[in-house]
Amino acid sequence: MTAKFCLFLLFILFLHGCSLVSNQPNNATTVLNQTLKERNQQMKALSQWQISGKIAFIQQDKRDSANLFWQHLDAQNQRLNLTTYLGINVLKLESKNGLHTLEVDGKTYQGDDLSVLIYQLTQLPLPTKALHYWLKGLPYLQTDQITLDEKTSLPKLLTSTFNQQKWQISYQGYQTVNSHQLATKLVIKQKQLTIKININEWKL
C-alpha cells in the first residue's frame, strides 16, 4: 500500500470496498427507551473507547482494505494502527498531548494539527475532527441532520458538514456494549469517495 492510500484511510476512518467482515448480528434489537437527546449526552460522555475490525476505501476504480485498531484515550491522546491481512504494519498513529506522530512507509512525521499534517502529506482534506463524532452516531455540527430507524430509534443516516463539504454516514448495524448502543458497520460517502468500517469489537 502507498503512503497516500494509508493516510487516506487513516482519518476518514470509514470504509468500503472488497469483502470486509462477515455480516454481524444486530444485537441492538431493544433500545433503552432513550430520546435522541439522552443518547447524544451518553455518547458525548464516552471519551475512552477501543475498536478493532476492518476498514476499506473506494474511489472510482480503486479499492483497498486493511485491518483496523483504534484506541481513543481522550481528546489529546490516541493510537491507531492499520495492518495487512498478514499482520504487517502499514500505518501507525500516536497522539500524545496534542502532538501527532505518523509512521508510514518507514518514515516519521509530526505535527500539532492532524488535519494539516495529513493534507501536507496527501493533499487530501480528510474529516479528522469529525470522525470521533460520526463513529458514535453524533452530529459534528448543530446543523447536521440525523434520521432515526423507526424500529430501534437509533441513528440510521447522518448528513454532516465538514470543511464546507457534505458527508453522508449510513449506520447498518449496532450492538449493545455496557448499556451503550454502538455501531458495528458504517458507510461514509462524499462525492466519489466511499469508506466502509466494520467493527468486530468495541471495548469501553
Phi, psi and omega in degrees: 000145179277160178299322181298317180295316182298316180294325178298313179298317190315298187250019166262343178021050173207147198222178182196176166110201179338175179289132181256220180293149177298154182305130183263146177294141178272104182275354184267055181278340179239118180267150187278036179052038179272143168280166178299322179297317180294319179295317179300320178295320179295317182291322179297328179284347182274089184260341180246120180202166180215135177230152173220146182171221181227150178228144181218157186223134179229131173215114184056243184260015182247135177212142179213167178212162181206159171282144187236134170225124183223121178244118182250113183268318174191188185296339183253350187224128180199164174224142178215133178232139171241130182228159175283173179295344176271359179089009180279127182286125180250342178203141179220128177239136172222125178248124179231118178051039176087355176263123185258129178240120180249132173245116183221129177052038176080004180244150182244136180230145181225152176186161180262356175236106187296319180299316180294318180300314181292321180295321179297327182275333188236343186065023181245128178277097184260147185278061186299319183285331184280336186300323180298328178282311184300322182302327181263007180075026182257146174289144176278322177239157180297336181276354178296152183244134181242130173254127183264150174289134184295328183275318187259344184063021177262156179304130178250322180215132178238122175256115190234155177245129176221127182052042177065021176241143180273133177235146175239126180244120180255130180255118189243013177181149179222161170216157180266124178229112179051048178071007176258134175268107189242141183291143177245347180212121181232146174232124183242132182228141173209106184056240184274002182259133174229134179231138178235140176232124172247121185257119177281324187210134169254139170231130181246000000 
